[in-house]
Amino acid sequence: MNEAQRQSYLKAMGLTPWVARVALPGAAPSPALDWSEEELANAPASAGPAVDVAVPSREPESAPVDAPLAAAESSPAEHAPEASAADALAKAPSARSVAPAQEQAKEEAPAPAKAKVKGLTFTLEAHLGGTTWLLCAQEDSQAPGLGRFEAPLMANLLALFQGRAQRPRRFFCPLTEQPMPAHEAAQALSAFVAGLSEQSGGERVLLCLPETVAEALFEQPRYQPFELGRLPALVISSLAEMLADPVQHKKASWQAMQAHGYDGV
């Protein structure tokens, strides 16, 4: 689209084109807004009312008194005939000439790396045994349930509290497709546990979590009692860890359960 067409469309839309009367400091050179009468005649008619395109006058006009270019900073060339925008731009001081060292330092400085939101990914299966909620992390968070060897071990733990595996409730982290930071996951899990207690009873919580997940959620080591969802809680080793290394994880978990009263009903 040539300039004549552009001006015609702007006029039809009710927009008033304008051109600076003086060269603006630091502005790029502006092409001369001059086109032939033939181009004006060939400009397409717009849907709005016909408006004549105003051709800028090439007669020199004096700058206003309060123009950005103050008389104290102007050179004798301001009294000469109208200078082109390219000449004015070349004479105007630039930021690079004022502080070359600072500008160079900005260009050479590497862009700061954006912080990545690191979230947790895990799935808990919850069962109620007596007055104890047993929440066990699945080894595969994307699986429909506990693994082939995890489920019998969970059933044995649940039987300790005179409970049996029924249709489980599940807690998924993250709750949506967006990453979920650890503190938000801890708040959501606390609300989940409080909701379980209100709906189905239960007075305490026993969680089987991997070490990394437990410390990220609760900022404390496992095997130490704390409070979750207004209920007493204890974190022991995950089912996968107990299966992989029973000597270490089953022993440490059982000792913590005995020390804090989670060794039966």
C-alpha positions as CSV (number, residue, x, y, z in Angstrom):
1,M,0.0,0.0,0.0
2,N,1.4,3.4,-1.0
3,E,1.3,6.5,1.2
4,A,-1.7,8.0,-0.7
5,Q,-3.8,4.9,0.0
6,R,-2.8,4.8,3.7
7,Q,-3.7,8.4,4.2
8,S,-7.0,7.8,2.5
9,Y,-7.9,4.9,4.8
10,L,-6.9,6.8,7.9
11,K,-9.1,9.8,6.9
12,A,-12.0,7.5,6.2
13,M,-11.7,5.9,9.6
14,G,-11.7,9.3,11.3
15,L,-8.0,9.3,12.2
16,T,-6.1,12.5,11.8
17,P,-2.6,11.9,10.3
18,W,0.1,14.2,11.7
19,V,3.7,14.9,10.9
20,A,6.2,16.5,13.3
21,R,7.1,20.0,12.3
22,V,10.6,19.7,13.7
23,A,13.0,16.7,13.8
24,L,12.6,14.9,17.1
25,P,15.8,14.0,19.0
26,G,16.8,10.4,18.5
27,A,14.0,9.8,15.9
28,A,14.8,7.8,12.7
29,P,14.9,9.8,9.5
30,S,11.4,10.3,8.0
31,P,10.9,10.0,4.3
32,A,9.5,13.0,2.5
33,L,5.7,12.7,2.5
34,D,5.3,13.7,-1.2
35,W,3.4,11.8,-3.8
36,S,2.2,12.6,-7.3
37,E,-1.3,13.7,-8.2
38,E,-1.8,10.5,-10.2
39,E,-1.3,8.4,-7.0
40,L,-3.9,10.5,-5.2
41,A,-6.4,10.1,-8.0
42,N,-5.9,6.3,-8.1
43,A,-6.4,5.9,-4.3
44,P,-9.3,3.5,-3.6
45,A,-12.5,4.9,-2.3
46,S,-13.3,3.9,1.3
47,A,-16.6,2.8,2.8
48,G,-16.8,6.0,4.8
49,P,-17.4,9.6,3.5
50,A,-15.0,10.9,1.0
51,V,-12.4,13.0,2.5
52,D,-9.7,14.8,0.7
53,V,-6.1,13.8,1.5
54,A,-4.2,16.7,2.9
55,V,-0.8,17.0,1.3
56,P,1.8,18.3,3.8
57,S,3.1,21.7,2.9
58,R,6.8,21.9,2.1
59,E,7.0,25.5,3.2
60,P,9.4,25.9,6.2
61,E,7.6,26.6,9.5
62,S,9.2,28.0,12.6
63,A,9.4,25.8,15.6
64,P,7.4,26.9,18.7
65,V,9.1,28.7,21.5
66,D,8.7,25.8,23.9
67,A,9.9,23.2,21.5
68,P,12.0,20.4,22.9
69,L,15.1,21.7,21.1
70,A,15.9,24.7,23.3
71,A,17.6,27.8,21.8
72,A,20.5,27.5,24.3
73,E,21.4,24.1,22.9
74,S,20.7,24.9,19.2
75,S,23.4,25.6,16.7
76,P,23.5,28.5,14.1
77,A,22.2,26.0,11.6
78,E,18.7,26.4,13.1
79,H,18.3,29.7,11.3
80,A,19.1,28.2,7.9
81,P,16.4,26.9,5.6
82,E,14.6,23.7,6.7
83,A,17.0,20.9,7.3
84,S,16.1,17.3,6.5
85,A,15.3,14.8,9.2
86,A,18.4,12.9,8.4
87,D,20.6,16.0,9.0
88,A,18.8,16.7,12.3
89,L,19.2,13.1,13.4
90,A,22.9,13.1,12.6
91,K,23.5,16.3,14.6
92,A,21.3,15.3,17.6
93,P,23.3,13.9,20.5
94,S,22.6,10.2,21.2
95,A,22.6,8.2,24.3
96,R,25.6,6.2,23.1
97,S,27.7,9.3,22.9
98,V,26.6,10.4,26.4
99,A,27.5,7.2,28.2
100,P,29.3,4.8,25.9
101,A,30.7,2.7,28.7
102,Q,27.3,2.2,30.4
103,E,25.7,1.3,27.0
104,Q,28.4,-1.1,26.1
105,A,28.1,-2.8,29.5
106,K,24.4,-3.2,29.0
107,E,24.9,-4.8,25.6
108,E,27.6,-7.2,26.9
109,A,25.7,-8.2,30.1
110,P,24.1,-11.6,29.7
111,A,20.3,-11.7,30.0
112,P,19.2,-13.1,33.4
113,A,17.9,-16.6,33.2
114,K,14.2,-17.0,34.0
115,A,13.5,-19.0,37.1
116,K,11.8,-22.3,36.4
117,V,8.9,-23.3,38.5
118,K,9.9,-26.6,40.1
119,G,6.9,-28.7,41.2
120,L,6.2,-32.1,42.8
121,T,4.6,-35.0,41.1
122,F,3.1,-37.8,43.2
123,T,-0.2,-39.7,43.8
124,L,-1.4,-40.9,47.2
125,E,-3.9,-43.7,47.9
126,A,-5.8,-43.2,51.1
127,H,-7.5,-45.9,53.2
128,L,-9.1,-45.7,56.7
129,G,-8.2,-48.3,59.3
130,G,-10.0,-47.7,62.6
131,T,-9.1,-44.1,63.5
132,T,-6.0,-44.0,61.3
133,W,-5.8,-42.7,57.8
134,L,-3.1,-44.5,55.8
135,L,-1.9,-42.5,52.8
136,C,0.6,-44.4,50.6
137,A,2.5,-42.9,47.6
138,Q,2.3,-44.9,44.4
139,E,5.7,-45.8,42.9
140,D,4.2,-44.9,39.5
141,S,2.2,-41.6,39.9
142,Q,0.6,-42.2,36.5
143,A,-0.6,-45.7,37.3
144,P,-4.3,-46.4,38.2
145,G,-3.3,-47.7,41.6
146,L,-0.6,-49.2,43.7
147,G,1.8,-51.7,42.1
148,R,1.6,-55.5,42.2
149,F,3.8,-55.7,45.3
150,E,2.9,-52.4,46.9
151,A,-0.8,-53.3,47.4
152,P,-0.2,-56.4,49.6
153,L,2.2,-54.4,51.8
154,M,-0.3,-51.6,52.2
155,A,-2.9,-54.2,53.1
156,N,-0.7,-55.6,55.9
157,L,-0.1,-52.1,57.3
158,L,-3.8,-51.4,57.1
159,A,-4.6,-54.7,58.9
160,L,-2.4,-53.4,61.8
161,F,-5.2,-50.8,62.5
162,Q,-8.0,-53.4,62.0
163,G,-8.8,-52.0,58.6
164,R,-9.0,-53.5,55.1
165,A,-8.5,-52.2,51.7
166,Q,-11.7,-50.8,50.1
167,R,-12.3,-48.4,47.3
168,P,-9.5,-45.8,47.9
169,R,-9.6,-42.1,47.8
170,R,-6.7,-40.5,45.9
171,F,-4.7,-37.3,46.1
172,F,-3.1,-36.1,42.9
173,C,-0.2,-33.7,42.7
174,P,-0.3,-31.6,40.7
175,L,-4.0,-31.0,40.8
176,T,-4.0,-29.6,37.2
177,E,-1.5,-29.7,34.3
178,Q,0.3,-26.7,35.7
179,P,3.4,-27.3,38.0
180,M,2.6,-27.2,41.7
181,P,5.2,-25.8,44.1
182,A,5.9,-27.7,47.3
183,H,4.2,-25.2,49.6
184,E,1.0,-25.2,47.5
185,A,1.0,-29.0,47.4
186,A,1.4,-29.1,51.2
187,Q,-1.6,-26.8,51.6
188,A,-3.7,-28.9,49.2
189,L,-2.7,-32.1,51.0
190,S,-3.6,-30.6,54.4
191,A,-7.0,-29.6,53.1
192,F,-7.5,-33.1,51.6
193,V,-6.8,-34.7,55.0
194,A,-9.1,-32.3,56.8
195,G,-11.8,-33.2,54.3
196,L,-11.3,-36.9,54.9
197,S,-11.7,-36.5,58.6
198,E,-14.8,-34.4,58.3
199,Q,-16.5,-36.8,55.9
200,S,-15.5,-40.2,57.3
201,G,-13.9,-39.6,60.7
202,G,-10.4,-40.5,61.6
203,E,-8.2,-39.1,64.3
204,R,-4.6,-39.4,62.9
205,V,-2.6,-39.8,59.7
206,L,0.2,-42.2,58.7
207,L,1.9,-41.4,55.4
208,C,4.2,-43.6,53.4
209,L,6.3,-41.1,51.3
210,P,9.6,-41.1,49.6
211,E,12.2,-39.0,51.4
212,T,12.5,-36.3,48.8
213,V,8.7,-35.8,48.7
214,A,8.3,-35.8,52.5
215,E,11.1,-33.2,53.1
216,A,9.8,-31.0,50.3
217,L,6.2,-31.0,51.6
218,F,6.9,-30.7,55.3
219,E,10.4,-29.3,55.5
220,Q,11.4,-31.8,58.2
221,P,12.9,-35.4,58.2
222,R,10.7,-38.4,58.3
223,Y,9.9,-40.5,61.4
224,Q,9.1,-37.3,63.4
225,P,5.5,-36.5,64.5
226,F,3.8,-33.3,63.3
227,E,0.3,-32.0,62.5
228,L,-1.5,-32.2,59.1
229,G,-5.0,-31.0,58.5
230,R,-5.5,-30.5,62.3
231,L,-4.7,-34.2,62.8
232,P,-1.6,-35.8,64.4
233,A,0.6,-37.2,61.6
234,L,3.7,-39.3,61.0
235,V,5.7,-39.9,57.8
236,I,7.5,-43.3,57.3
237,S,9.3,-44.8,54.4
238,S,7.4,-45.3,51.1
239,L,6.2,-48.8,50.2
240,A,8.6,-48.9,47.3
241,E,11.5,-48.2,49.6
242,M,10.4,-50.9,52.1
243,L,10.3,-53.4,49.2
244,A,13.6,-52.4,47.8
245,D,15.5,-52.3,51.1
246,P,13.4,-53.9,53.9
247,V,16.3,-54.1,56.4
248,Q,16.7,-50.3,56.5
249,H,13.3,-48.9,55.7
250,K,11.0,-51.4,57.4
251,K,13.1,-51.3,60.6
252,A,13.2,-47.5,60.7
253,S,9.5,-47.2,59.9
254,W,8.4,-49.7,62.6
255,Q,10.6,-48.1,65.3
256,A,9.1,-44.7,64.5
257,M,5.6,-46.2,64.6
258,Q,6.2,-47.8,68.0
259,A,7.8,-44.6,69.4
260,H,4.8,-42.4,68.5
261,G,1.9,-44.8,69.1
262,Y,1.2,-45.9,65.5
263,D,1.8,-49.6,66.3
264,G,-1.9,-50.6,66.3
265,V,-5.3,-49.5,67.4
